[in-house]
Amino acid sequence: MEPFQDDIVSRRLDDLTHQMRMLTLSFSTFQLEQRQQRHADRWDLAEETQKALAEMLKIQQTVLEHQRTINGRLAMYVEQQTAINDRLATTLDAIKDLLDRGNGH
């Protein structure tokens, strides 16, 4: 994945995190207003709470999907780096052998 695309994913995750924070803040404000209205119908509160939690869950699931994608990419990069390191170690061993033979050992 190109760095530019990683930036897009990072920005999207930042946007989703911001949306989650705003929803949480709205939900907290809503709860405070509901507590101040002592005669408010408890069923309405439960319904609104359920809606807010369902929306938060949707956003959290989207964030989780993005995180899984990023984790998959990171695992691929680690595998690639491991392969590069293995090839480098083999190359260094071959160079050491050539130097040892050149020095008459």
VMD Tcl script that draws the C-alpha trace (Angstrom):
set ca {
  {0.00 0.00 0.00}
  {1.26 3.42 -0.90}
  {1.97 5.91 1.93}
  {-0.73 8.19 0.49}
  {-3.34 5.46 0.94}
  {-2.14 4.83 4.49}
  {-2.66 8.55 5.15}
  {-6.22 8.26 3.85}
  {-6.89 5.30 6.16}
  {-5.35 7.16 9.08}
  {-7.46 10.24 8.35}
  {-10.59 8.08 8.11}
  {-9.77 6.47 11.48}
  {-9.23 9.94 12.97}
  {-12.60 11.03 11.54}
  {-14.33 7.98 12.98}
  {-12.68 8.50 16.36}
  {-13.85 12.12 16.32}
  {-17.39 11.02 15.43}
  {-17.31 8.53 18.30}
  {-16.18 11.25 20.71}
  {-18.92 13.59 19.48}
  {-21.54 10.86 19.84}
  {-20.31 10.10 23.35}
  {-20.46 13.80 24.23}
  {-23.95 14.12 22.74}
  {-25.04 11.03 24.59}
  {-23.64 12.38 27.89}
  {-25.40 15.71 27.31}
  {-28.60 13.87 26.49}
  {-28.33 11.82 29.69}
  {-27.77 14.97 31.75}
  {-30.81 16.67 30.20}
  {-32.90 13.59 30.84}
  {-31.85 13.47 34.49}
  {-32.83 17.12 34.89}
  {-36.31 16.38 33.58}
  {-37.46 14.29 36.53}
  {-40.90 13.68 35.05}
  {-39.61 12.45 31.69}
  {-40.91 9.14 30.53}
  {-38.43 6.38 31.40}
  {-39.35 4.39 28.29}
  {-38.30 7.30 26.06}
  {-34.98 7.45 27.86}
  {-34.43 3.72 27.37}
  {-35.32 4.00 23.67}
  {-33.00 6.96 23.08}
  {-30.24 5.23 25.00}
  {-30.65 2.13 22.87}
  {-30.51 4.19 19.65}
  {-27.38 6.04 20.77}
  {-25.66 2.80 21.79}
  {-26.61 1.16 18.48}
  {-25.08 4.10 16.58}
  {-21.91 3.93 18.68}
  {-21.69 0.20 18.01}
  {-21.93 0.76 14.24}
  {-19.10 3.29 14.37}
  {-17.00 1.02 16.58}
  {-17.50 -1.86 14.13}
  {-16.29 0.35 11.28}
  {-13.23 1.35 13.30}
  {-12.58 -2.32 14.05}
  {-12.78 -3.23 10.35}
  {-10.24 -0.51 9.54}
  {-7.99 -1.70 12.35}
  {-8.15 -5.28 11.05}
  {-7.14 -4.02 7.61}
  {-4.22 -2.11 9.06}
  {-3.17 -5.12 11.17}
  {-3.22 -7.30 8.06}
  {-1.01 -4.84 6.21}
  {1.39 -4.62 9.13}
  {1.64 -8.42 9.27}
  {2.46 -8.45 5.54}
  {5.13 -5.77 6.02}
  {6.67 -7.75 8.89}
  {6.79 -10.88 6.72}
  {8.45 -8.93 3.91}
  {10.98 -7.40 6.30}
  {11.76 -10.83 7.77}
  {12.43 -12.20 4.28}
  {14.69 -9.22 3.50}
  {16.58 -9.74 6.78}
  {17.05 -13.46 6.00}
  {18.42 -12.67 2.52}
  {20.71 -10.03 3.99}
  {22.08 -12.48 6.57}
  {22.77 -15.02 3.80}
  {24.53 -12.36 1.71}
  {26.66 -11.25 4.67}
  {27.65 -14.87 5.37}
  {28.69 -15.30 1.72}
  {30.77 -12.10 1.86}
  {32.48 -13.29 5.07}
  {33.33 -16.61 3.40}
  {34.82 -14.80 0.37}
  {36.89 -12.53 2.63}
  {38.11 -15.48 4.69}
  {39.15 -17.35 1.53}
  {40.85 -14.22 0.21}
  {42.85 -13.89 3.43}
  {44.02 -17.49 3.19}
  {42.09 -18.94 6.12}
}
mol new
graphics top color blue
foreach p $ca { graphics top sphere $p radius 0.5 }
foreach p [lrange $ca 0 end-1] q [lrange $ca 1 end] { graphics top cylinder $p $q radius 0.2 }
display resetview
